[in-house]
Amino acid sequence: MNESKTEKKYELLSPFELKNKLADLAQTHHEKMMINAGRGNPNWIATKPREAYFLFGDFALQEAHLVMSRPGMAGAPNPKGMGERFKEFCRINDSQRGAQFLDDSYKYATETLGLDGDSFVGEMVDAILGDHYPTPDRILENTEKIIQAYLNVTMCDSQPPEGTMDLFATEGGTAAMTYLFNTLKESGLLNPGDKLAIGTPIFSPYLEIPGLNDYELVIVEVKMDENNNWQYPDSELEKLADPEVKGFFLVNPSNPPSISIAKESLDKIAELVNTRRKDLIILTDDVYGTFVNGFKSLAAIAPKNTILVYSFSKYFGCTGWRLGVIGIYQDNVMDKMIAELPEEKRKALHERYVSIATDPDSLKLIDRLVADSRAVALNHTAGLSTPQQVMMVFFSLAELLDTECHLYKKEAQDIVRERYDALYAGIGIDPPDVIPTYARYYTAIDIHNLAKKRYGDEFDKWLKDNHEPIDFVWRLAEEKDVVLMDGGGFDAPEMSVRVSQANLFIDDYTKIGKAISELLEDYKKEWEAEK
C-alpha cells in the first residue's frame, strides 16, 4: 500500500513533527473544523498574579520618577523607604485589580518569610523595570527565597527535607534541560558511552537528546506498567542498581500517562540511593506535580541525588513567559563526584572556570550551570531576564497565599478532570480507576487494548498485521479532522494516542472520544469485509 509506505516514512519523525503533518492532513478538509489536542499548552491563564504584575509596574514607574523625571525619562529607583511607600500605594489604589494581592504579598514576604520590606520591594521594582543585569546572575536574592517557599509547598507537600535548595532561574523547563545535559557532560558526570536510565513512556525529546552526537549516551529504559496504573515495577527499578547506569531521567507525573510515582516506588528509589547507589544522579522534570494533591518529588525523597526541574508554564498558563527553575540541594552527591574526578579532568575544569572564580575547583554544580549557559566567558551577563523573575515571584505568591481553600489548584485540577471525563464518555467507556496519583493533564489511550475489549483478539490481530502503528492517528486526522499525538513516539504502546486535556473545551473532548470510537468501528467494518 502506498499509504503504508508514506506512514512508515513518517514513523521516524518526532511525535511533535508528525503532529504538524497530521494537522496539515486535517486542514485539507476546509468544510470541517479541525480539533487539535496534540500539544499541552493550556487554554487558561492565572489572572490574580497577572493583575498584580501590571499594577506593580505603575508603582515601579512612580518610584523611578522620584529619583529623576525628565521628558520620556526617569531614574533608577532608590529602595530606601520603598516598603512604606509601597504600602501607601496599595492603600490608595485599593479599588484597583491586583491591589489586595500586592498588599497580601508584602505581608507574606515580610511577616511569614521575614524579608526586609525595602529590600523585597526594591528588588522587585528594579527587576520589573529591567534596568540592571540579573544580580546575582543565578537568581535574585529575595526571588530565590520566595520560589524556594513555593517549591517546598508544591514539590515537597509542605514537608521539605533538611537543608537548602539552591535555584537557577531559566527560560522555561526546556532551557533547564539544555543547560543540564551540557553541564553534566562538561563536568564529567555524563560521558559518551555512559548508560542513562530513562523512565518510559516519556516526553519524546527526552528520548532523543541523550543519543545526539553531543552526548552519545546509551539509553536504558525503565518501563512503567500500563496494567498497574503506569507505575514502575520493582524489577524495572532494579535496573538502577547497575553501577554502569550513571543517571535516572524521568518526568513525574509522567507524560503522556500523567500519573505520579506511587509512594512505594519513591521509597524504593530513596532506599537504593541511600545504600547501593549513592552515586546515582536523578534528573526529574516535575512540571505537572501541581495537578496531584499531596505530590512529592524525588527531590523531597532523595535530595542529595536529585536535580529538580520545574516550570510554571502549565499550571499558571504561561508557556509564553518561559519560566523555569533548576533546583539542587546544597548537600548533594554531584559536587562531591566532581571533586573526586581524575586529576586530568579536574585540571581541565580548573582551566575552564578560572576566569570567573578565584577558587574554580570549589565551584558548585549549579554555578557551573550558570556559567556554561553563557559559554563561561559571558558569565557576567548570565541569568534570566529580571521582569520574568518578577512574574515567577507573583505566580509563586499566588499559590502561597491560597492556602486555606486552595481555590486556584481546585479549579486547575477540575478543568482537566472535566475534560478527561468528557473524552472517555465520548469513547463510550469508563475512564481508568481514578487514584490520587492521577494528574489527568494528558491521557494515553492504548488503541490495541480498546480494540481487544470492544471487538476481540482476532480483530486486534488483524489491526496489528495490516496497519502501521501510526495509521490510527493518521486516519484520525485525515478522515475525522482530529489531531492527536502518536503514543509510540513517547515509548508508550504502539498504536496508542496521547490526548492533551489542556488546550480545548469540554465539547471538543466529547467529539474526540466519538471520533476515536467511530474510527475503530470503521476498521472493524473493513475487517469484516475482508473476512
SULTA-V749754 format. One line per field, one symbol per residue. phi: phi as a letter, one per 30 degrees, with the letter a starting at -180 (. if undefined). burial: b if it has 9 or more other C-alpha atoms within 8 Angstrom, else e. A space follows every 10 residues. Layout:
# SULTA-V749754
phi = ???
burial = ???
This chain:
# SULTA-V749754
phi = .ddddddedd dddeeddded ddddddddcd dccdcccdcc ddcbbddedd ededdddddd dedddddabb eiabcddcdd ideddddded ddcddddjdd dddddddddd ddciddeddd dddddddddi cbdebdddad ddeddddedd deddcbhibd ddjbcdbbdb didddededd dddddddidb bejdcbdbdb daeeedddde deddbhdcdc dccdcedbhh cddedddded ddddddabca cbedbceibd ddeddedddd ddddbdbdcd cccbcceced cbdidbdddd cbddcccccb bddddcibed dhbbbcbbde cbdddddddc deedddddde ddcddbbdbd dcddeddded dddbhidced cdjdeddddd dddddddedd dccdchdded ddddddddde dddddddjbd deedbeddci dbbccddddd ddddbjdddd dddddcbdec dddddeddcc hccbdddedc idedhcbccd cccbcedddd ddeddddddd ddeddddddd d
burial = eeebeebbee beebbeebbe ebbebbbeee eeebbbbbeb bbeeeeebbb bbbebbbebb bebbbbbbbe eeebbbbbbe ebbbebbebb eeebeebbbb bbbbbbbbbb eebebebbbb bbbbbbbbbb eebbeebbbb ebbbbbbbbb bbbbbbbeeb eeeebbbbbb bbbebbbebb bbbbbebbbb beebbbbbbb bbbbeebeeb bbeebbbbbb ebbbbeeeeb bbbeebbebb beeebbbbbb bbbbbbbbbb beeebbbebb ebbeeebbbb bbbbbbbbbb bbeebbbbbb bbbbbbbbbb bbbbbbbbbe ebbbbbbbbe ebbbbebbbe beeebbeebb eebbebeeeb eebeebbbbb bbbbebbbbe bbbbbbbbbb bbbbbbbbbb bbeeebeebe ebbeebbbbb bbbbbbbbee eeeeeebbbb bbbbbbbbeb bbeebbeebb ebbbeeebbb bbbbbbbbeb bbbbbbbbbb bbebbbbbbb bbbbebebbb bbbbbbbebb eebbeebeee e
